[in-house]
């Protein structure tokens, strides 16, 4: 029995349609409190980091189309687990120091941290001056 191209295409389309019905957790719980930072640093973090590392995620159109939605949901979940600026004020000083050290390493790596995100959202990349200011703030923390 041979399978025709038309039959394979029909099955592929059916699978893609069914994939859209897989439920995902694209929610943004209310943030406990606003993080207290210098305004320029807060702006840089919101621009480059908040979509994956806070409860202020902007769920773009692509995050509603499977299988890209699965990648977006998974990335945000793991990003929030690693560092969540919405719960930053709940951390003690030692946790904040560890997180700022790791954040400094990630900021130094630049867009290499999440290449698909920065490819899709190039405006989210930090400029050289924003990167320098953020790294200076992180080392002074």
N, C-alpha and C positions, 0 to 999 in steps of 0.2 A: 504494500500500500504506500503510495507516495502522497506527500502532503503538498498541496499547492501553495504558492505565495499568497494568494488571496485568503486562504484558510488561516495561514500563519499570521497574516496582518490582522485579520478579524479577531483572532484570539488575543493578539498583543493589545489591540484597542480595548477589548473587553477587560483585560487584566488592568490596563491603565485606568479605566473608568472605575473598576472596583477598588483600586488602590486609594481613590479619593475619599472613600468612606471609612478609612482607618482613623479612629479618633486620636488626636494629639493634644498635649497640654500646652496650648498657646495662651497662657494666662499671665496677667501681670497683677500679682497681689498688691495691695496698697503698701507703699513704703512706710516704714516705721517713722523715720525722721529724715530730714534733709542733711546731707553730709556737710560739715563745716570745713570749707577749704577756701583758699584765695580764689577769687572769681575767674582768673585766667586759667588756673589749674582745673577748676570745676568744668569750665567750658571745654578744655582739651579732653578731659575724661569723658564727658557726655558725648562729645563728637566721635571719639574713637573706641570707647570701651563699653558704654552703657547699654548698647543693643544686646550684648551677651552677658554683661556682668552687673545687671541691676534689674529691678522690677519695672523699669521704664523702657522696656524693649519696644521698638517700633516694628511690628510685624508687617513686613512688606508683602506685596502681592505674590511673589514667588514662594513665600512661606505657607501658602495655602494650596499649592499644587504638588501632589505626590509625584515622584519620590523626593523632590527637593525639600518639601515640607518636613520630611523625616530628618533630613540632615540639619535643617535650621532648628527644629525642636530639640534635637539631640545636642547640638552645639550650644544652644542657650542653656539647656539644663546642666551640662557639664561646666559651662562658664560660670553660672551662678553658684554651683557647688564649690568651685575653686576660689572665687572671689566675687562677693556681692556687695556693691557699693550701697545698696539700699539697706543693708544690715550692718554697715561699717561702724556706726556709732555703738552697736552692741558688743563690739570686739574689745578685748582688753589691750593694753599697750603692747604686750609681747606679741600677740596675734597680729596687730597692726604693723609692728616692726618687721615681722616675718613676711607679711603680705607686701609691704612696700619694697622690701629687698627683691622678692620674686618679680614684682611689678616692674622694677627697674631693669631686670634682665629682659623681660618681655618687651618693654618700650625700646630698649636698645636694639632688639631684633627687628623692630619695625613691622612692616606689613608681612613679614615672614611668619608671624604668629598665626594668622588665619587667612592664608592666601585667597581662598574662594570668596570670603566676605569682602576683602579689600578690592578684589577684582570686580565684584558686583557693585560695590559702593566705594569708588575711588575717592569721593569727597570726604570719607571718614578717616583717611590717612592723615596723620599729624604732619604738619610742616616741620622743617628743620628747627625753626625758632621755638615752636611749641614743644618739640621733643627735648630740646636743650632746657627749656624752662621746667618741664615736667621732671626730667632727670635731676635737675638741681634741687627741686622741691623734695624729691624722693630721697636724695642723699642727705638733705638737711633735716629730714623728718626725725 
